[in-house]
Amino acid sequence: VNQLVSIARSFLRDKFFKADVGISGANAVCANTGSIFVIENEGNARFATNAPPIYIALAGIEKIVPTFMDGMLLVEVVSRYASYYAPSFVSIISGPSKTGDIEKVPVYGVHGPKEVHLILLDNGRSKIAKDPVFREALYCVRCGACLYECPVYALTTGYYGHKYFGGIGTIWTAFIAGGLEKAFPLAYTCTLCGRCVKKCPMEINVPKMVLKLRKMLSKKNYVPRYVKNMVQKILTDHVPY
């Protein structure tokens, strides 16, 4: 493993400094200062946000928090619930690299990017924000605490999801990245045990959302064959097996 990490480090180091543009996601975007928070342990995001002359941050609209202090609080919550006492790196980007030390003349692009751009993504987020049940999915801070509690995620060794994992990922798959066709097997795989709710720092009611999603799916005939067979057995033989 150490050798693989060393090879990746050597390969990527040159790429960071030769790149024209660096791109990263964001854990939080502060409305009052425009600051972008990026949490990591590996250190690669620091190079991506600092080495190239242009930096672009991609963030969903749900990442916007009112104030800088709200961003700091989110960092604390994410790191603690991700089982870290503190993350290795927290980058806060509030604008281009600049200096005014020489005759008070502002110069941009010193030891960091000369340009900083923020792209906010909707992709269905504003639609589910209007739903009183599904809007809870937007509260997710991506700490991953629910995945460690999910019995399905443990049994499938992490293969429970499409692009987003776990029960919460089912909702994100349905409305943000994948669609109902990708989401319906995941919705019926969730056990509705509620262990994720107890572990979640935001207390997101995932079982409630999954149940509502199942009702939507059934109306569109997105029901797994084994569920249909079970229902038929109950109707005809009065037993599910």
C-alpha positions as CSV (number, residue, x, y, z in Angstrom):
1,V,0.0,0.0,0.0
2,N,2.8,2.4,0.9
3,Q,4.4,1.8,-2.5
4,L,1.2,2.5,-4.3
5,V,0.7,5.7,-2.4
6,S,4.3,6.7,-3.2
7,I,3.7,6.1,-6.9
8,A,0.5,8.1,-7.0
9,R,2.2,10.9,-5.1
10,S,5.1,11.1,-7.6
11,F,2.7,10.9,-10.6
12,L,0.3,13.6,-9.4
13,R,2.8,16.1,-8.0
14,D,4.0,17.1,-11.4
15,K,0.4,17.3,-12.7
16,F,-0.7,19.7,-10.0
17,F,2.0,22.3,-11.0
18,K,1.5,21.9,-14.8
19,A,-2.3,22.1,-14.7
20,D,-4.0,25.2,-16.1
21,V,-7.1,24.8,-13.9
22,G,-7.7,23.2,-10.5
23,I,-11.2,21.9,-9.7
24,S,-12.6,20.7,-6.3
25,G,-15.8,20.2,-4.6
26,A,-16.8,22.1,-1.4
27,N,-18.0,21.1,2.0
28,A,-19.5,24.5,2.7
29,V,-19.8,27.9,1.0
30,C,-20.4,30.9,3.3
31,A,-22.9,33.4,2.0
32,N,-21.6,36.4,4.0
33,T,-17.9,36.1,3.0
34,G,-18.0,33.9,-0.1
35,S,-15.5,31.6,1.6
36,I,-15.2,28.0,0.3
37,F,-14.4,25.3,2.8
38,V,-12.7,22.1,1.7
39,I,-12.1,19.3,4.2
40,E,-9.6,16.5,3.5
41,N,-7.0,14.2,4.9
42,E,-4.9,13.4,1.9
43,G,-3.6,16.8,0.9
44,N,-4.4,16.6,-2.8
45,A,-7.2,19.2,-2.6
46,R,-4.7,21.7,-1.3
47,F,-2.7,21.3,-4.4
48,A,-5.7,21.5,-6.7
49,T,-7.0,24.6,-5.0
50,N,-3.6,26.3,-4.7
51,A,-1.1,25.3,-7.4
52,P,-2.9,26.1,-10.8
53,P,-3.4,29.7,-11.8
54,I,-7.2,29.2,-12.0
55,Y,-9.3,27.5,-9.3
56,I,-12.9,26.4,-9.8
57,A,-15.1,25.1,-7.0
58,L,-18.2,23.0,-7.8
59,A,-20.8,22.9,-5.1
60,G,-24.5,22.0,-4.8
61,I,-26.8,24.8,-3.6
62,E,-27.4,22.9,-0.4
63,K,-23.7,23.6,0.6
64,I,-24.5,27.3,1.2
65,V,-24.5,28.3,4.8
66,P,-25.4,31.8,6.1
67,T,-22.1,32.8,7.9
68,F,-18.4,32.0,8.1
69,M,-19.0,30.7,11.7
70,D,-21.6,28.3,10.3
71,G,-18.9,27.0,8.0
72,M,-16.6,26.4,10.9
73,L,-19.3,24.6,12.8
74,L,-19.9,22.3,9.9
75,V,-16.2,21.4,9.8
76,E,-16.4,20.4,13.4
77,V,-19.5,18.3,12.9
78,V,-18.3,16.5,9.7
79,S,-14.9,15.6,11.2
80,R,-16.3,14.3,14.5
81,Y,-19.0,12.3,12.9
82,A,-16.6,10.9,10.3
83,S,-14.7,9.4,13.3
84,Y,-11.8,11.9,13.1
85,Y,-10.9,14.0,16.1
86,A,-9.8,16.6,13.5
87,P,-9.3,16.4,9.8
88,S,-5.7,16.7,8.5
89,F,-6.4,19.7,6.3
90,V,-9.2,22.3,6.2
91,S,-8.7,24.8,3.3
92,I,-10.6,28.1,3.4
93,I,-10.6,29.9,0.1
94,S,-12.1,33.4,0.2
95,G,-10.6,34.7,-3.1
96,P,-7.6,34.8,-5.3
97,S,-4.0,34.8,-3.9
98,K,-2.9,38.4,-3.5
99,T,-0.5,40.7,-1.8
100,G,-0.3,44.4,-1.1
101,D,2.9,44.4,0.7
102,I,4.9,46.4,-1.9
103,E,3.8,50.0,-1.8
104,K,0.2,48.9,-1.0
105,V,-0.4,47.9,-4.6
106,P,-2.7,44.9,-4.8
107,V,-1.2,42.1,-7.0
108,Y,-3.1,38.9,-7.7
109,G,-1.8,35.4,-8.3
110,V,1.2,35.3,-5.9
111,H,1.6,31.8,-4.4
112,G,-1.9,30.7,-5.3
113,P,-4.6,31.0,-8.0
114,K,-5.0,34.3,-9.8
115,E,-8.7,33.5,-10.5
116,V,-11.3,31.8,-8.2
117,H,-14.6,30.8,-9.6
118,L,-17.6,29.1,-7.8
119,I,-20.2,27.1,-9.8
120,L,-23.4,26.3,-7.9
121,L,-25.3,23.2,-9.0
122,D,-29.0,22.7,-8.8
123,N,-29.7,19.5,-10.8
124,G,-33.0,18.9,-9.0
125,R,-32.1,20.2,-5.6
126,S,-34.5,23.2,-5.6
127,K,-37.3,20.8,-6.6
128,I,-36.9,18.5,-3.6
129,A,-36.3,21.5,-1.4
130,K,-40.0,22.3,-1.9
131,D,-41.1,18.8,-0.7
132,P,-41.7,18.7,3.1
133,V,-40.4,15.1,3.3
134,F,-37.6,14.8,0.7
135,R,-36.1,18.2,1.6
136,E,-34.3,16.5,4.6
137,A,-32.0,14.8,2.1
138,L,-30.4,18.3,1.5
139,Y,-29.4,18.4,5.2
140,C,-26.8,15.7,4.6
141,V,-23.3,16.9,5.4
142,R,-21.5,13.9,3.9
143,C,-19.9,12.7,7.1
144,G,-20.6,9.1,6.3
145,A,-21.6,8.2,9.8
146,C,-24.8,6.5,8.6
147,L,-22.9,4.1,6.3
148,Y,-21.1,2.6,9.3
149,E,-24.4,1.9,10.9
150,C,-26.2,0.6,7.9
151,P,-26.6,-3.2,8.0
152,V,-27.1,-3.5,4.2
153,Y,-24.0,-1.4,3.5
154,A,-22.0,-3.7,5.8
155,L,-23.3,-6.9,4.2
156,T,-22.6,-5.7,0.7
157,T,-19.1,-4.5,1.6
158,G,-20.0,-1.0,0.4
159,Y,-21.8,-1.9,-2.8
160,Y,-25.1,-0.4,-1.7
161,G,-25.7,2.7,-3.9
162,H,-25.3,4.2,-7.3
163,K,-23.2,7.4,-7.1
164,Y,-24.5,8.1,-3.6
165,F,-24.5,5.4,-1.0
166,G,-26.7,4.0,1.7
167,G,-30.4,4.9,2.5
168,I,-29.7,8.6,2.1
169,G,-28.1,7.9,-1.2
170,T,-31.3,6.3,-2.5
171,I,-33.0,9.7,-2.3
172,W,-30.1,11.4,-3.9
173,T,-30.0,8.8,-6.7
174,A,-33.8,9.2,-7.3
175,F,-33.8,13.0,-7.6
176,I,-30.3,14.2,-8.3
177,A,-28.0,11.6,-9.9
178,G,-29.5,8.6,-11.6
179,G,-33.3,8.8,-11.7
180,L,-36.0,6.5,-10.5
181,E,-34.8,3.5,-12.6
182,K,-31.5,3.5,-10.7
183,A,-33.1,4.3,-7.4
184,F,-35.8,1.7,-7.2
185,P,-33.6,-1.4,-6.4
186,L,-32.0,0.7,-3.7
187,A,-35.3,1.8,-2.2
188,Y,-36.4,-1.8,-1.8
189,T,-33.1,-2.9,-0.4
190,C,-33.3,-0.5,2.6
191,T,-34.5,-2.3,5.7
192,L,-36.1,0.8,7.2
193,C,-34.3,-0.1,10.5
194,G,-33.6,3.6,11.4
195,R,-30.1,3.0,12.7
196,C,-28.9,5.7,10.4
197,V,-31.3,8.3,12.0
198,K,-29.8,7.7,15.4
199,K,-26.2,8.1,14.2
200,C,-26.9,11.1,11.9
201,P,-25.8,14.5,13.3
202,M,-28.8,16.1,11.4
203,E,-31.2,13.3,12.5
204,I,-32.4,12.9,8.9
205,N,-35.4,10.6,8.8
206,V,-34.2,8.3,6.0
207,P,-36.8,5.6,6.5
208,K,-39.6,8.1,6.1
209,M,-38.2,9.4,2.8
210,V,-37.6,5.8,1.5
211,L,-41.2,4.8,2.3
212,K,-42.5,7.9,0.4
213,L,-40.2,7.1,-2.5
214,R,-41.5,3.5,-2.6
215,K,-45.0,4.8,-2.9
216,M,-43.9,7.0,-5.8
217,L,-42.1,4.1,-7.4
218,S,-45.0,1.7,-7.1
219,K,-47.4,4.1,-8.9
220,K,-44.9,4.2,-11.8
221,N,-44.6,0.3,-11.7
222,Y,-41.0,0.4,-10.4
223,V,-41.3,-2.6,-8.2
224,P,-38.8,-5.5,-8.0
225,R,-40.1,-8.8,-9.2
226,Y,-39.6,-10.6,-5.9
227,V,-41.8,-8.0,-4.2
228,K,-44.5,-8.5,-6.8
229,N,-44.3,-12.3,-6.4
230,M,-44.5,-12.0,-2.6
231,V,-47.6,-9.8,-2.9
232,Q,-49.2,-12.3,-5.3
233,K,-48.5,-15.2,-2.9
234,I,-50.1,-13.3,0.0
235,L,-53.2,-12.6,-2.1
236,T,-53.5,-16.1,-3.4
237,D,-52.1,-18.4,-0.7
238,H,-52.2,-16.0,2.3
239,V,-48.5,-16.5,3.0
240,P,-45.5,-14.6,1.7
241,Y,-43.4,-17.6,0.7
